[in-house]
Amino acid sequence: MAKNQHPLLVFIFVITLLHCCQSQSPESKGFRLKLDRRDSHDHPFPDTIRPPITRSSYLFTIDATIGTPATKKTFIFDTGSSLVWTQCKPCIRCFKQDYPLFDPKQSSSYQKLPPNHVLARFFKRSSNGSGDFLFNMTYESGQSSSGIAAVETLTFAAPKNGRESIQGFVFGCTNNYQGDFSGNSLVTGIMGMNRSPLSLIGQMEAKAARRFSYCLPTLNSPIKSTFLRFGSDVNVKWGFQKTSFLNSGNDYSVKLVDISVAGRRLNLPGGTFSKGCILDVGSAASMLEMGAYTPVLNAVKQHLDRFNLTRVRSDSTSEGDLCYRLKPGFKNYTSMTLHFQGAKLEIGPDNLFRTISDRFCLALFGSSRLTLLGAYQQQNVRLVYDVGNQKLLFGKEDCSKDRA
C-alpha cells in the first residue's frame, strides 16, 4: 500500500485479512513451551501476561519482542489466522516497516524448526536440500507471506512493568511478502490467534487455561489501548451471553440463526448461514453472505427512507453500498441484532454506521462465501474465547475502562 494511501482503504484491506491456506487440526498433541519468568510475581503463567492491544486506525496491534537480544516488533492482532510471523533478513520482497527487519544471525536463541518438532508436520519441507521447513500464508485479498519456520523466544508485557518470555515458540520468518499491506509502517507482521496449534493460543495450551479475552474501544475513544487477557485474568461477568463454537476448522465460528433490523426479525431461511459466523478481529467490518446481506440492506433502507434523508453514492468501495447525507439533529438510526444459537448480540447505531465527512454509511459488506463479525461491530463488547470448553461468552462493556 502506498505510503500516503487513504485510511479508508486500510479499512477495506483489513476486511480481507483472513484465513491461511494451510489446514491444521485443532489439537497440538502435547507440545509444551518453556516459560522464562522476568518479573517478581508468584502467579502461574500466563495469568500475569497482559499485552496491550492498541488501535491504529482500523487495525489493532500487539507489541512483543523477539530473539536474544530482544528486538521490538508490532503485530496485527488477528483471530482469523494461525501463524505468528514477522519480516526477516535476508528479504526478497518486504513491505515498508519502521523497525529494522529481524536478523536471525544476530539472535542467540534463533533456531530453524527441527524435523522432530511436533509442529513440523504443519510445514512443507524445502526441496533444495537445506532441510528448512517452509510456510506460505495466503489471504483472501490475494496477499501472501512466505518464508522459513523457526523457533525463538517471544516476550510480552506483564503487569507492573514486568515481562514474560516464552522460549521455544514456533513462528514464521517471512522473507517474501506479496501484495499491498496496511499502510501502517509500525507493523512488522501478524499475530495469528485462531484455534490452530500454530497460533499464539494454540502453542500456549494449558498455560493459558485455553482462554483469552479482549475489549475493543470505540474509534473515537481517547483510550487507544486495552488488554489481551489470559487464564484467570479473564473476568466473566454475570449476565454474559454464551454460545458454542462450531467444530469445523480452526476459525472461531458460531451458529448464526437469524438477524433482526429495527427490532423486526427477518426470518431468514434455514441454511442462510451454512458456514456459521466467524469472529475475526483482524477484519475491520462485518461481512454477510448475500442471502442475508440483501434482506438486511433492504430492511435498513426501509427504515431510514422514512425520514426524508438524502441517499448519496459512496466515493469508494470501502464505504459500502448504503450512504446518506448527514442531517442535523437526526437520531433515528436503527440497530441490528444477531441471533446466535442460545445468545444474541445487539449491534447499536454506533457500531452499525460510520460517519465519513458529510455522510454516514452502513458499515456492513456483502460476501459471496462467508459471514463474519469484524472489529468495528465488536467495539465496547467484552469477548471471552473459552477455547478449552469451545464456548464464546460476550457482553456489553465500556472498553475504555479496561485498565491494568
Long-range contacts (C-beta under 8 A, 24 or more apart in sequence): 1-95, 1-180, 1-181, 1-182, 1-183, 2-183, 3-96, 3-183, 3-185, 5-183, 6-316, 7-57, 7-58, 7-183, 8-316, 8-318, 8-319, 8-356, 9-183, 9-316, 9-318, 10-57, 10-58, 10-59, 10-182, 10-183, 10-184, 10-284, 11-57, 11-58, 11-284, 11-285, 11-318, 12-284, 12-316, 12-317, 12-318, 13-141, 13-180, 13-181, 13-182, 13-183, 14-58, 14-59, 14-76, 14-182, 14-282, 14-283, 14-284, 14-375, 15-283, 15-284, 15-285, 15-287, 15-365, 15-374, 16-139, 16-140, 16-141, 16-143, 16-283, 17-76, 17-78, 17-80, 17-81, 17-139, 17-140, 17-141, 17-143, 17-190, 17-282, 17-283, 18-80, 18-81, 18-139, 18-140, 18-278, 18-280, 18-282, 18-283, 18-372, 19-80, 19-81, 19-139, 19-140, 19-251, 20-81, 20-82, 20-83, 20-137, 20-138, 20-139, 20-192, 21-136, 21-137, 21-138, 22-82, 22-83, 22-122, 22-135, 22-136, 22-137, 22-196, 22-198, 24-82, 24-122, 24-196, 24-197, 24-198, 24-250, 25-197, 26-195, 26-196, 26-197, 26-202, 26-250, 27-197, 28-118, 28-119, 28-197, 28-202, 28-203, 28-205, 29-118, 29-197, 30-118, 31-118, 31-119, 31-197, 31-203, 31-205, 32-205, 33-166, 33-167, 33-168, 33-169, 33-203, 33-204, 33-205, 33-207, 34-166, 34-167, 34-168, 35-164, 35-165, 35-166, 35-167, 35-207, 36-153, 36-165, 36-166, 36-167, 37-164, 37-165, 38-155, 38-158, 38-162, 38-163, 38-164, 38-165, 39-158, 39-159, 39-160, 39-161, 39-162, 39-163, 39-164, 40-162, 41-158, 41-159, 41-160, 41-162, 44-231, 45-164, 45-207, 46-164, 46-204, 46-207, 46-208, 46-230, 46-231, 47-230, 47-231, 47-232, 47-233, 48-158, 48-159, 48-162, 48-164, 48-233, 49-156, 49-157, 49-158, 49-164, 49-230, 49-233, 50-157, 50-158, 50-159, 50-227, 50-228, 50-229, 50-230, 50-233, 50-404, 51-156, 51-157, 51-227, 51-228, 52-157, 52-225, 52-226, 52-227, 52-228, 53-77, 53-214, 53-216, 53-225, 53-226, 53-227, 53-228, 54-224, 54-225, 55-216, 55-217, 55-219, 55-224, 55-225, 56-184, 56-186, 56-224, 57-184, 58-219, 58-284, 58-375, 58-376, 59-182, 59-184, 59-187, 59-284, 60-216, 60-281, 60-375, 61-184, 61-186, 61-187, 62-156, 62-191, 62-228, 63-157, 64-154, 64-155, 64-156, 64-191, 65-154, 65-155, 66-102, 66-107, 66-152, 66-153, 66-154, 66-155, 66-171, 67-102, 67-104, 67-106, 67-107, 67-109, 67-110, 67-152, 67-153, 68-107, 68-108, 68-109, 68-153, 69-106, 69-107, 70-153, 70-155, 71-99, 71-100, 71-102, 71-107, 72-99, 73-99, 73-102, 73-188, 73-189, 74-99, 74-186, 74-187, 74-188, 75-187, 75-188, 75-189, 75-190, 75-191, 76-182, 76-187, 76-189, 76-190, 76-191, 76-282, 77-191, 77-193, 77-214, 77-228, 77-281, 77-282, 78-190, 78-191, 78-192, 78-193, 78-280, 78-281, 78-282, 79-193, 79-194, 79-252, 79-279, 79-280, 79-281, 79-282, 79-385, 80-194, 80-251, 80-278, 80-280, 80-281, 80-282, 80-283, 80-372, 81-137, 81-139, 81-190, 81-192, 81-193, 81-194, 81-199, 81-282, 82-137, 82-192, 82-194, 82-196, 82-198, 82-199, 82-202, 82-250, 83-135, 83-137, 83-171, 83-172, 83-190, 83-192, 83-196, 83-198, 83-199, 84-154, 84-169, 84-171, 84-172, 84-189, 84-190, 84-191, 84-192, 84-198, 84-199, 84-200, 85-135, 85-137, 85-145, 85-147, 85-171, 85-172, 85-173, 85-174, 85-189, 85-190, 85-192, 86-171, 86-172, 86-173, 86-174, 86-188, 86-189, 87-174, 87-175, 87-177, 87-188, 87-189, 88-147, 88-148, 88-173, 88-174, 88-175, 89-175, 90-175, 91-174, 91-175, 91-176, 92-175, 92-176, 93-176, 93-177, 93-178, 94-174, 94-175, 94-176, 94-177, 95-177, 95-180, 95-181, 96-181, 96-185, 97-185, 97-186, 97-187, 97-188, 98-185, 98-186, 99-186, 99-188, 102-173, 102-188, 104-150, 104-173, 107-152, 109-152, 109-153, 109-167, 110-150, 110-151, 110-152, 111-150, 111-151, 111-152, 112-148, 112-149, 112-150, 112-151, 113-148, 113-149, 113-150, 113-151, 113-170, 114-151, 117-151, 117-170, 119-149, 119-170, 119-197, 119-198, 119-203, 120-149, 122-196, 122-197, 122-198, 123-149, 135-172, 137-172, 137-190, 139-179, 141-179, 142-178, 142-179, 143-177, 143-178, 143-179, 143-180, 143-181, 144-177, 144-178, 144-179, 145-172, 145-174, 145-176, 145-177, 145-178, 145-189, 145-190, 146-174, 146-175, 146-176, 146-177, 146-178, 147-172, 147-173, 147-174, 147-175, 147-176, 148-172, 148-173, 148-175, 149-173, 159-404, 160-404, 166-203, 166-204, 169-203, 170-198, 170-203, 190-282, 193-281, 194-250, 194-251, 194-252, 195-245, 195-249, 195-250, 195-251, 195-252, 195-387, 196-250, 199-250, 201-385, 201-387, 204-230, 207-231, 209-388, 210-386, 210-387, 210-388, 210-389, 211-384, 211-385, 211-386, 211-387, 211-388, 212-384, 212-385, 212-387, 213-382, 213-383, 213-384, 213-385, 214-281, 214-382, 214-383, 215-380, 215-381, 215-382, 215-383, 215-397, 215-399, 215-402, 216-281, 216-375, 216-378, 216-379, 216-380, 216-381, 216-399, 217-379, 217-380, 217-399, 217-400, 217-402, 218-350, 218-379, 218-380, 218-399, 218-400, 219-376, 219-379, 221-399, 221-400, 222-400, 223-399, 223-400, 226-399, 226-400, 226-402, 226-403, 227-402, 227-403, 227-404, 234-384, 236-384, 236-393, 237-382, 237-395, 237-397, 239-395, 240-382, 240-384, 240-393, 240-394, 240-395, 241-340, 241-342, 241-343, 241-344, 241-345, 241-393, 241-394, 241-395, 242-342, 242-343, 242-391, 242-392, 242-393, 243-340, 243-341, 243-342, 243-343, 243-391, 243-392, 244-341, 244-342, 244-390, 244-391, 244-392, 245-387, 245-390, 245-391, 245-392, 246-276, 247-390, 248-275, 248-276, 251-278, 251-279, 251-280, 252-278, 252-279, 252-280, 252-385, 252-392, 253-277, 253-278, 253-279, 254-279, 254-340, 254-341, 254-392, 255-340, 255-341, 256-338, 256-339, 256-340, 256-371, 257-339, 257-340, 257-341, 258-339, 259-288, 259-292, 259-295, 259-296, 259-336, 259-337, 259-338, 259-339, 260-336, 260-337, 260-339, 261-296, 261-299, 261-300, 261-303, 261-334, 261-335, 261-336, 261-337, 262-299, 262-303, 262-334, 262-335, 263-335, 263-337, 264-299, 265-339, 266-292, 266-295, 266-296, 266-299, 268-292, 268-295, 273-371, 275-369, 275-370, 275-371, 276-371, 277-338, 277-340, 277-371, 277-372, 277-373, 278-370, 278-371, 278-372, 278-373, 279-372, 279-373, 279-378, 279-383, 279-385, 279-392, 280-372, 280-373, 280-374, 280-375, 281-374, 281-375, 281-378, 282-375, 283-372, 283-374, 283-375, 284-374, 284-375, 284-376, 285-320, 285-363, 285-364, 285-365, 285-374, 285-375, 285-376, 285-377, 286-363, 286-364, 286-365, 286-371, 286-372, 286-373, 286-374, 286-376, 286-377, 287-364, 287-365, 287-366, 287-367, 287-370, 287-371, 287-372, 287-374, 288-364, 288-365, 288-366, 288-367, 288-371, 289-366, 289-367, 289-368, 289-369, 289-370, 289-371, 290-366, 290-367, 290-368, 292-371, 293-364, 293-365, 293-366, 293-367, 294-366, 296-336, 296-364, 297-321, 297-322, 297-362, 297-364, 297-366, 300-334, 300-336, 300-362, 303-332, 303-334, 304-332, 304-333, 304-334, 307-332, 312-359, 314-361, 319-354, 319-356, 319-361, 320-361, 320-362, 320-363, 320-364, 320-365, 321-362, 321-365, 321-366, 322-361, 322-362, 323-356, 323-359, 323-360, 323-361, 323-362, 324-359, 324-360, 324-361, 325-358, 325-359, 326-355, 326-358, 326-359, 326-360, 333-360, 338-373, 343-392, 343-394, 345-373, 345-381, 345-394, 347-377, 350-379, 350-380, 351-376, 351-377, 351-378, 351-379, 351-380, 352-377
